[in-house]
Amino acid sequence: MQPLASAALQGLLTMGGLIVAIGAQNALVLRQGLTRSHVAPVVAFCTVSDWVLTVLGVFGLGALIAASPRWLEACRLGGAAFLLLYGLRAAWRAWRGPAQALVAEGAGQRLAPTLVATAAMTWLNPHVYLDTVVLMGSLGAGHPGAARVAFVVGAGAASALWFALLGFGAAWASRWLRQPGVWRAIDAGIAVVMLWMAVQLAWRPLGAP
């Protein structure tokens, strides 16, 4: 039982360390939480997506992607363009204001468009593949048999805990976070992170030290 617990703990801590970094997916979950709009479906979608990608990586897809320079290059260029557009959009919101418009924009959106945006932030972001499929996949694949499954369970638990904390925690604190300055600061911070990630992707190959 000890090897299983050790593998599950490794999956939990490794995924936790990777997922906490602010990115496009986290930014969207935070925004939905702050507007209290479709929080549960967004949290569930992100959690299941991370779990599916981790499973694919652990059980073979990670090594396949890592061995394909052409696929990694496509992810790099497409991801840089995607993050650039998202960063510019966040910068526009931060510059434009005010908070009331931002709250109305998030709260008024229907479930289907919200889930489409969530899918784009998740499945079109190359960092998600690098973290879940390639890195988590290579670590999990090193475990034998049942320990590999335990690793995936631990990683999935980390995703569930983080997205629930981010989405529902932001929803709980939204009454204190609706000041115009807070919203503009959040969008400005998101813009800086997204644009910096776009520059990194444009100038450095995925997986490079």
C-alpha positions in Angstrom: 0.0 0.0 0.0 2.9 2.3 0.7 4.0 2.5 -3.0 0.4 3.4 -4.0 0.3 6.2 -1.4 3.7 7.5 -2.5 2.6 7.6 -6.1 -0.7 9.3 -5.3 1.2 11.9 -3.2 3.6 12.5 -6.0 0.8 13.1 -8.4 -1.0 15.4 -6.0 2.0 17.5 -5.2 3.4 17.7 -8.8 0.1 18.6 -10.3 -0.5 21.1 -7.5 2.8 22.8 -8.1 2.1 23.1 -11.9 -1.5 24.1 -11.8 -1.2 27.0 -9.2 0.7 29.2 -11.7 -1.6 31.8 -13.1 -2.5 31.0 -16.7 -5.3 31.5 -19.2 -7.4 28.6 -17.7 -7.0 29.8 -14.1 -7.8 33.4 -15.2 -11.1 32.2 -16.7 -12.0 30.2 -13.6 -11.2 33.2 -11.4 -13.3 35.5 -13.5 -16.3 33.2 -13.5 -16.0 32.9 -9.7 -15.8 36.7 -9.3 -19.0 37.1 -11.4 -20.6 34.0 -9.8 -21.5 32.8 -13.3 -21.6 29.1 -14.1 -18.9 28.4 -11.5 -19.7 24.7 -11.0 -19.8 23.7 -14.7 -16.5 25.6 -15.4 -14.8 24.0 -12.3 -16.0 20.5 -13.4 -14.9 21.0 -17.0 -11.4 22.1 -16.1 -11.0 19.3 -13.6 -12.1 16.6 -15.9 -10.1 18.0 -18.8 -6.9 18.0 -16.7 -7.6 14.5 -15.5 -8.2 13.2 -19.1 -5.0 14.8 -20.3 -3.0 13.4 -17.4 -4.4 9.9 -18.1 -3.5 10.2 -21.8 0.0 11.4 -20.9 0.6 8.7 -18.2 -0.6 5.9 -20.5 1.5 6.7 -23.5 0.6 10.0 -25.3 3.1 12.1 -23.4 6.1 10.2 -24.9 4.6 10.4 -28.4 4.1 14.2 -28.3 7.6 14.8 -26.7 9.2 12.8 -29.6 7.4 14.9 -32.3 9.3 18.2 -32.9 6.7 19.2 -35.6 3.8 18.8 -33.1 5.7 20.8 -30.4 6.5 23.5 -32.9 2.8 23.8 -34.0 1.8 24.0 -30.3 4.5 26.7 -29.7 3.4 29.0 -32.5 -0.3 28.5 -32.2 -0.1 28.9 -28.4 1.9 32.1 -28.7 -0.8 33.6 -31.0 -3.6 32.5 -28.7 -2.0 33.9 -25.6 -1.1 37.1 -27.3 -4.8 37.7 -28.3 -6.0 36.8 -24.8 -3.5 39.1 -23.2 -4.4 42.0 -25.4 -8.1 41.4 -24.6 -7.4 41.5 -20.9 -5.3 44.6 -21.3 -8.2 46.3 -23.1 -10.5 45.4 -20.3 -8.1 46.8 -17.7 -7.7 50.1 -19.6 -11.4 50.5 -20.5 -13.2 49.7 -17.2 -15.4 50.2 -15.3 -16.0 47.3 -13.0 -19.8 47.3 -13.5 -19.3 46.5 -17.2 -17.0 43.7 -16.4 -19.3 42.1 -13.9 -22.3 42.4 -16.3 -20.2 40.9 -19.1 -19.3 37.8 -17.1 -22.6 37.4 -15.3 -24.8 37.8 -18.5 -23.1 35.1 -20.6 -25.0 31.9 -21.2 -23.6 28.5 -20.3 -22.8 27.2 -23.8 -20.5 30.2 -24.8 -18.9 30.0 -21.3 -18.0 26.3 -21.8 -16.8 27.0 -25.3 -14.4 29.7 -23.9 -13.3 27.3 -21.2 -12.6 24.6 -23.7 -10.5 27.0 -25.7 -8.5 28.1 -22.7 -7.9 24.4 -21.8 -7.5 22.5 -25.0 -5.8 25.2 -27.1 -3.2 26.2 -24.5 0.1 24.4 -25.2 1.2 24.8 -21.6 -1.6 22.5 -20.6 -0.2 19.8 -22.8 3.3 20.4 -21.7 2.3 20.2 -18.0 -0.3 17.5 -18.0 0.5 15.3 -21.0 4.3 15.6 -21.3 5.6 16.3 -17.8 2.9 14.5 -15.7 2.8 11.8 -18.3 6.6 11.1 -18.1 6.5 11.1 -14.3 3.4 8.9 -14.0 4.6 6.4 -16.7 7.6 5.6 -14.4 5.3 3.9 -11.9 4.3 0.3 -12.4 0.8 -1.1 -12.5 -1.6 0.1 -9.8 0.9 2.8 -8.7 0.4 4.5 -12.0 -3.3 4.6 -11.4 -2.7 6.0 -7.9 -0.5 8.8 -9.5 -3.4 9.8 -11.8 -5.8 9.8 -8.9 -3.5 12.1 -6.9 -3.1 14.4 -9.9 -6.9 14.5 -10.4 -7.4 15.3 -6.8 -5.0 18.3 -7.0 -6.9 19.7 -10.0 -10.3 19.3 -8.3 -9.1 21.0 -5.1 -7.4 23.9 -6.9 -10.2 24.7 -9.3 -12.8 24.4 -6.6 -10.8 26.7 -4.4 -10.2 29.2 -7.2 -13.8 29.3 -8.5 -15.9 29.0 -5.3 -13.4 30.9 -3.2 -13.6 33.8 -5.7 -17.4 33.5 -5.7 -17.5 33.7 -1.9 -15.2 36.8 -1.9 -16.8 38.5 -4.9 -18.7 41.0 -2.8 -15.3 42.4 -1.6 -13.6 42.1 -5.0 -16.0 44.2 -7.2 -14.3 47.5 -6.7 -13.1 49.1 -10.0 -9.5 49.1 -8.9 -9.5 45.4 -8.0 -11.0 44.4 -11.3 -8.6 46.5 -13.3 -5.7 45.2 -11.4 -6.8 41.6 -12.0 -7.1 42.1 -15.7 -3.8 44.0 -15.8 -2.1 41.2 -14.0 -3.7 38.6 -16.4 -2.6 40.7 -19.4 1.0 40.9 -18.2 1.2 37.1 -17.5 -0.4 36.2 -20.8 1.8 38.5 -22.9 4.9 37.3 -21.1 3.9 33.7 -21.7 3.3 34.5 -25.4 6.8 36.1 -25.7 8.4 33.1 -24.0 6.6 30.7 -26.4 7.5 32.8 -29.5 11.2 32.9 -28.6 11.9 29.5 -26.8 10.9 26.0 -27.9 8.6 24.0 -25.7 10.5 21.9 -23.2 13.6 24.1 -23.5 15.4 24.8 -20.2 
